[in-house]
Each structure stands twice: as structure tokens, then as C-alpha cells.
Amino acid sequence: MANTSARMLRLLSLLQTYRYWPGGELAGRLEVSPRTLRRDVDRLRELGYPVAAARGVAGGYQLKAGAAVPPLLLDDEEAVAIAVGLRSAAAGAVAGLEETSVRALSKVIQLLPPRLRKRIDALQAVTTPAVFGGGPTVDANTLTTIAQATRGEERLRFAYAPRDGEPATRHVEPHRLVPLGRRWYLVAWDLERGDWRSFRVDRLTAPQLTGARFRPRDLPGDGDPATWLRERLTLVPQRYEVSVVIQAPAERVRAAVGQWSVVEELDAGSCRMLMSTDSLDWPVMAVGVIGAEVRVERPAELVDRMRDVAALLTRATRADPAAG
């Protein structure tokens, strides 16, 4: 009975990856006969899991959405990831999810064994939240619809408002969602343009699943979506091209702001930070967080903006606390 129960849990874990499993492949993963697999699937159905089956040579199984949320099977790493993700969402990264995330987090934490709670608490204790705020929030329904299309390899339609130009309907094969800096991006193959494109999710509205499946394409370069996106964003013209020499090791600067800029090592104790941006507030915050001597190479407007911010902070430190 113990072997049967363990096998049932393994079967459920595989089905919950939300993919179609050919019967032969699934039976091979579980090291059982097709007949035993059918019996195990029937047991899951009795427990309320809606498992769909297709007959024939290419037959297989897939877990479908039901009328109610069935119990989820999570391993240790997945449980920790969910708890950490809910804490991040509770901080307000996704519009409308703050209160819902807090409720969900309380349920997850309550069910976790002490050893996993300690791991989550330790991770929280040594993690410093990013101080760079002010980015646009994204709609939770939009984000989950895109994620569903990406995971299910299903073509997607949506309305998109580019920075320059009129809004238009886009038809894409979604590849990956990438959170970068203060924004979420969708990396996708644009069917009309026949090329890879990136879309800011906060400029994307009314995403619709088309029901049309596709075979994923290979992303150019090393295949890493975040790397591809960073390289592509450097080609987009911005209002300011920032170059700042910082008296700090390149590794230290990369750890602080590397995902939002390019950091070039000059010597063991200094580096150059390059950034393309539409707002000078962003590089001002970046160099302020690093906390090292800085020399602005360009643009000249950055020096003026740094003076304004420095004067504002100086006035704040001179204010009489009792007067407030």
C-alpha cells in the first residue's frame, strides 16, 4: 500500500506540471504497466482530480481544470518558492494582489513544516528589498493570462501601446515573462513581423488566448531570455546616455545595479557605469545606493539633477524635528 501511495503522489506531481503526457512516457516514468497506470488515474479521478484521457496510439493523460481547486502536491523547493513569491507580491509589485497575497501567504505558512519555515525566515532575514521604486504596476489578470499562454504553448493576441506610435493588435507566440528592473516584459515571436520582440506588460491590454498551439522556437544567442532582453534594450534609443565613473570595485557595483546598467571594470578599485534612460532620477538613485565617490562623464544635466537632490536632502537633515 505504501508503494501504491508513493506512486500515486508521483503521478499527481507529474500531472500537475500542466502538460500532456503520452501514456507510454508516463508509465515509463513511474515504472509501471499501462494497466496499472490506468488504475492509478481512476483512483485520482475518485479523489476529485479531473484527469482527461485520450485513446489510441498517441493516447495520453492531462490534468484539466475542475469546478473546485483540488489539493496541490508541492515538493520542498516549490513550497519555499511559492512562499517567497507571495511575500514579494504582498509588497505591491503586481496591482491588486497585495491583500490577496497576504491571505494566501498566511495559509501557506500555516501548513509548512518547521524546517521549511526556518528556510523562508532565513532567506527573508538576509534579503534586502530593492529600494528602486516608482515603476509601473501590472494587472494581475493580464500577467496570469500571459503566463498561461506561455506555459501552455498557446498563441496570444493583445492590444499594445508602444512608446511611439498608435496602439495596435499583436499576435504572438509567447516565450517567457521576464521581470527586469522596475518592469515586466514579455519576450515573444511576433507572427506579423516574423521576428523576436519584447513587450512591456504595463503597456499591454486585453490579452486573449487563441486556442492555437505552437512549437517553441529557439531564442537567439545563448537562449537566456533575460540576457537577450538586456541586449535588446540597449539598442532602444533613450533620452539620456549616462556614463559615470565610480570609485568602487566593478563586482560591488554590478551586485547593486548590474541588472539596470552596464558596468565596465577600469581597475581593481573603480569602474564605469553606463545606462540608457528616459529619466535622470534613476541614475541618481543608483549612484546613491552604491555610496562611493562618483565622477559624471555625461550628460551634463545629470550633475544638475544630483545637485538638486543633494540640496533637498540637506534641507531635510537641517529641519527641526520638533517643528514637524
MOLINSUL-V979613 format. One record per pair of residues at least 12 apart in sequence whose C-alpha atoms are under 7 Angstrom apart, sorted by the first residue. I is the first residue (numbers start at 1). J is the second residue. If there is no record, write none. Layout:
I:J ; I:J
This chain:
7:30 ; 8:40 ; 13:73 ; 15:62 ; 15:63 ; 16:63 ; 18:63 ; 19:62 ; 20:60 ; 20:61 ; 20:62 ; 21:60 ; 21:61 ; 21:62 ; 22:58 ; 22:59 ; 22:60 ; 22:61 ; 23:59 ; 23:60 ; 23:61 ; 48:70 ; 49:70 ; 50:63 ; 50:64 ; 50:65 ; 50:66 ; 51:63 ; 51:64 ; 52:64 ; 80:116 ; 80:120 ; 83:105 ; 83:108 ; 86:101 ; 86:105 ; 89:101 ; 90:102 ; 93:137 ; 94:137 ; 94:138 ; 94:139 ; 94:140 ; 95:137 ; 95:138 ; 95:139 ; 95:140 ; 96:140 ; 97:140 ; 133:182 ; 135:182 ; 135:183 ; 136:183 ; 136:202 ; 137:202 ; 138:201 ; 138:202 ; 142:207 ; 145:207 ; 149:174 ; 149:209 ; 150:174 ; 150:175 ; 150:176 ; 153:213 ; 153:214 ; 154:173 ; 154:209 ; 154:210 ; 154:211 ; 154:212 ; 154:213 ; 154:214 ; 155:172 ; 155:173 ; 155:174 ; 155:209 ; 155:210 ; 155:211 ; 155:212 ; 155:213 ; 155:214 ; 156:171 ; 156:172 ; 156:173 ; 156:174 ; 156:207 ; 156:208 ; 156:209 ; 156:210 ; 157:169 ; 157:170 ; 157:171 ; 157:172 ; 157:207 ; 157:208 ; 157:209 ; 157:210 ; 158:170 ; 158:171 ; 158:204 ; 158:205 ; 158:206 ; 158:207 ; 158:208 ; 159:204 ; 159:205 ; 159:206 ; 160:203 ; 160:204 ; 160:205 ; 161:203 ; 161:204 ; 171:190 ; 171:191 ; 171:192 ; 172:188 ; 172:189 ; 172:190 ; 172:191 ; 173:188 ; 173:189 ; 173:190 ; 174:187 ; 174:188 ; 174:189 ; 175:187 ; 175:188 ; 176:188 ; 176:225 ; 178:226 ; 181:259 ; 181:260 ; 184:200 ; 184:201 ; 185:198 ; 185:199 ; 185:200 ; 185:201 ; 186:198 ; 186:199 ; 186:200 ; 186:201 ; 187:199 ; 234:276 ; 238:276 ; 238:277 ; 238:278 ; 239:277 ; 239:278 ; 240:276 ; 240:277 ; 240:278 ; 241:275 ; 241:276 ; 241:277 ; 241:299 ; 242:274 ; 242:275 ; 242:276 ; 242:298 ; 242:299 ; 243:272 ; 243:273 ; 243:274 ; 243:275 ; 243:296 ; 243:297 ; 243:298 ; 244:272 ; 244:273 ; 244:274 ; 244:294 ; 244:295 ; 244:296 ; 244:297 ; 245:271 ; 245:272 ; 245:273 ; 245:294 ; 245:295 ; 245:296 ; 246:270 ; 246:271 ; 246:272 ; 246:292 ; 246:293 ; 246:294 ; 246:295 ; 247:269 ; 247:270 ; 247:271 ; 247:292 ; 247:293 ; 247:294 ; 248:269 ; 248:270 ; 248:271 ; 248:292 ; 249:268 ; 249:269 ; 249:270 ; 249:271 ; 250:263 ; 250:264 ; 250:265 ; 250:270 ; 250:271 ; 253:290 ; 256:290 ; 257:286 ; 261:273 ; 261:274 ; 261:275 ; 262:274 ; 262:275 ; 280:302 ; 284:306
